[in-house]
């Protein structure tokens, strides 16, 4: 009986250590979806992860890049049920989390014929090499919408 309890304790300790080692440090959220509801859900899950201690890194591309604009369309700024939050508003709250990073993809601004002056303060432009590194980092998880 003593051997069984010892084996069980060792197995539990090993599983706990493995689970802790596998826990991500960063959540990379890649958002391209044009739908406001999908954009908001991506922000909700990213914020939830941040509140659980994971550092958020968001890259916006295509239609989702509009969330990063100073002069964003109503779809990005209008509150949605059930808490009357907007995708852009929640993204801005995420930006206040420790270590958070929000960027538009490298081809977003050239595709719009614009420069970084159209972006909200604190939003950067992703560098492809650095973004690729963030995606493949051992301590990261990636969500894509």
C-alpha angles and dihedrals in degrees: 000000000000090000092052092051091047091049091048091050091050092048091050092048091049093049091047091051091048092049091050092048091050095049108113122240094199134037112205109201114193110193125186101141116122097208115101092216092054091046091051093048090052088054093045092054092043091052091048090053091048090052088054091057103268118130111238122225114180126190118191121197138165114359092352089064087079088077088070096054124108087217096043122173120256091256088067096044105035116104117244132203141297097028101014091244124153125215091240094046093052091044089055090051089051089052088064092059116105111276094358118157129192120186140165116230117267094254098046099087096040088049090055093044088239140117134225092277089083092061128093115258109274097026113117138190115256118237109220096227094048092044091050088051091051091050096051097039112129092229096051137091122203128215119185128191 
